[in-house]
Amino acid sequence: MKNLTGKVAFITGGSRGMGAGIAKRLSDAGASVAFTHSGKSEDKAHKVLEAIKSHRGTAMAIKADNEHPDEIIRAMEAGMEAFGPIDILINNAGIFSLKPIGEYGVDEYDQMMKINVKAVFVASQFAAKNMEEGGRIINIGSNMAERVSFPEASLYSMSKSALIGLTKGMARDLGERRITVNLIQPGPVDTDMNPADSDHAASVLTSMAIKRYGKVEEIAGLVAYLCSDEGSFITGTSITIDGGYNI
C-alpha cells in the first residue's frame, strides 16, 4: 500500500540489517528515502539503492559517521535538499559490544553513548526543528533495555535504556504538533550481525516463546505501521518485538 506517498523518510544506518529492511519497506509504501551508511558499508548501501530503484522507488545514500554530530546534521541537510522536509526519522544506527564491566575503558563508554544515545538526540532535535505537524520519530532500541539475560552487556543495555526516557520526554515535547515519538525494542532478529544460524542461536531460542529468530521484514512492518495514519495515536511508548524473549 502506498500510504506514505509524498512523505520523506530519513534513516540512520540504512545499508544493512534492520535499517536496510526499513528503507525498502518505507520506499515500497511510497516514501522518498534518504539513509546514512559508514564508509565500510558503501557496497551494501549501493545494493539497497539498487533494490529500491528496481521497485521504482526514490532513495539516496549518504556517508556519515554517527559518532560525529556535524556529520549527522550534514547528512540530514543533504536529504532535505534532495527531497524536502523530513516527515519520518528512523534512528536505527547503533553499535554493540560485550565485555565485563571492569574491562571497559572510558573511551569505549564515550563511543557507545555517542552513537547509541547522543546521535539519537542530535538527529531528533534537528528533525523536530524542521518537521511539520504530524511527523514521526521512531527510535530503534533493544529488548535488552528491560532484561539483561546474559553477562557482559551492561554498557550496551544502559545505552538502550536511555532511549526509553528520551522517547517519553520527546513525545511530551512534540505532542502538541502531532509529532509522535516511539521506541521499538527488537529481540533476536536474523541479520548479518546476529544470524539465526550462529553458534549461540540454539541457547537463545530456549528463552523465547516463539522458537525462531525474528525477520527484518517484521521489524520493518511495525515501523511502517507507526508511520502510517493508523499509528497516529501511538506515542511515547516502547514496543518490544522479541518473540517472547522478555516474558
N, C-alpha and C positions, 0 to 999 in steps of 0.2 A: 504494500500500500504506500502510495506517495504522499503520506500525511505530513511530511516535512518539506515539501516543495517550497522554495523561496527562502528557506532558513539557511543560516551559515553556522557550521559547527567547527570548533577548534579543539583538537585533541593533542595532549602532550603524550609522547611516546606511542606513536601510532604505526610503527614499522613492523611490529611482530606481536604474537600472542594476543591478549585481550584487546590491546589498542588497535591492532590491525583488524580484528573482527568487528570492533565497534565502528571503525572508519568505514568499512564495507557496508555494514548494516545501515548506518545513517545515510550513506550515499544512496543505497537502494531505496530508502524512504524519501529521497528527493532532495536532501540537503547538499549544499556545496561544502566540501570538507577540506580543511587545512590541518595538517598534523606535523608534529616535530619528530625528529629522529637524531640519533647520535651519529657521528662520523663513521663509527664501526658498523652501523646497520644500514648504510646507504643502499646497498644492493637489495636488501629486503624492502626498503622504502619504495624503490622503483617497482618491485613486484606488486606491492599493494596498489600503487598508482595504476599499473597496467590492468590489474583486476577490476578496479573501479571504472576505468575508462572503457574496458571491454563490455561493461554493462551500461555504457553511455552516461556514466556519472561524471561529476566535476570535482577535481581534487588537486591539491598541491602538497608537496613535502618540503619541509623547511628544516635545515640543520640547526640544532640548538642544544645547548647543554643546560639541563635543568638545575645544575648546581650554581648557575650564574643568573641572577635576576635580570640583568640587562639583556641577556640573550633570549630569555623568555618573552620579555616585552617586545623586543625587536621582531621576534617570530610572530607574535600576535598582531603587531602593526602591519607586517607583511601580508598576513592573512586577510586583514581588514581592507588593505589597499587593493587586494585582488578580488575579494568577494563582497565587501561591505561589512557593516557592523556585525559583531558576533552575537548570535542568538543562543547558542549552546556551547558551553565549555565543559569538556571532559578532562578532569585532572587524573590522568592514568599513569604517567611515568613514575617509576619508583625503583629503589634498589633493595636487595635482600642479602643479609649475611647472618651466619651463625657462629657464635663464639662465646665461651664462658664470660660472664660479666667482668671478671677480674683481668681479662686479657685485652679488652678494648682500650684503644688509645683515644685521647680527646679529639684527635684529628678524625678518627673514624666516627665518633659521635657527631661531630660537626657535619661531616659529609652526609650521614644518614638523615639528620634533621634538615639540612639544606634541601635535599632532593625530595624527601618524603613529606615534609611539612611546610618549610618556608616557600618552596616553589608553588605549592598549592595556594598559599596565602597570596603570593605575588600575582599569580595568574588570575585568581578570583577577584582580587582588588582591581586589577586593570580591566577585566571583563565587566565588572559591575559598574565601573565608571562610564563605560561605553555601550552598555547593554540597554536595549529598550524594554518597555514593560512586557512581562510575560516570558522572560528569558529563563534559561535552565542552566544550573551549575550542578554537575554530578562529580563527586569525588570517588575514586576507586581505592578502597582501603583493603582490609583483610579481616577474616573471621578471627584471626589471632589477636585482634584488639580486645576481644572479650574472653578468649580462652587460650591459654598457653599450654598446650598439651605435651610439649617436649622441651628439654633444656636447651640453653644457648640461644634463645630467641628474645631475650629481654629488650635489647635495644630496638629491634625491628618492631616488636609488639608495642613498645612505648610510642614509637613514631606513628603507628597506625591508630593507636588510642587517641592521640592528639587530634586526629581528624574528626572524631565524634564531637568534641566540644566546638571545634572550628565550624563544622557544618551546622550545628544548632544555633550558634551565635550569628552566622551569616544569614540563616533563614529568618531570624528575627529582624535583622537589619534591613533585609531586602524584600520582606513580605508585602509591604505597602505598595511596592512596584510590581507585585505579582510575579516576582522572580523566585522560583523555587530552588532550594539547595538541598541535595540529598547525598547520602553516603551509601555506596554499595560495598558490601564486605564479602568477597568471594572466599570460598574454601579451596580445596584441591581442584584445580582446573587443568586439563590436559593441554600444556603448552610446551614449547621447546625448553623453557626453564624448569618446568615441573612435569615431565612426561608421565603419562599413565602407565608406561611400561618400565619405569625406573626401578632400581634395586629396593627402594624403600616403599614403593607403592602398595605392596601387599599389607604392610603394617598399618598404613594409612586407612585402607579400606575397612579394617576391623573396627575402627571408631565411627564409621559412617552408617547412617540408617539406610541410605541408598548406596548399594555396594558398587559404585563406579565413580570415576572422576567426572567432574563437570565438563561441559563443552563450551568452547569460546562463544559459540552461537547463542548459548543460553544466557551468558552474561550480556552479550550484545542485545539480545531481545529485551532484557529487563531495562537496559539503558534506553532503548528505543521507546519503550512504553512510558518511561518517566519523561521523555522529551515530547511526547505526544499530548494532544489536548486532553486525553483521558487521564493523564498523570498530573494535571494542573492543580489538584487539591492535595497533593502529597508534598510535604516539605519538612525539613528539619529532622528527618528520620534516618535511621540506619537499617538497611535491608540486608540481612545475611542470606547468602545463597551458597550453601555448602553441603547439600545432600544429607543434612542432619548431623554433620560432624560435631557441632557445638551443643547438641541436645544433652 
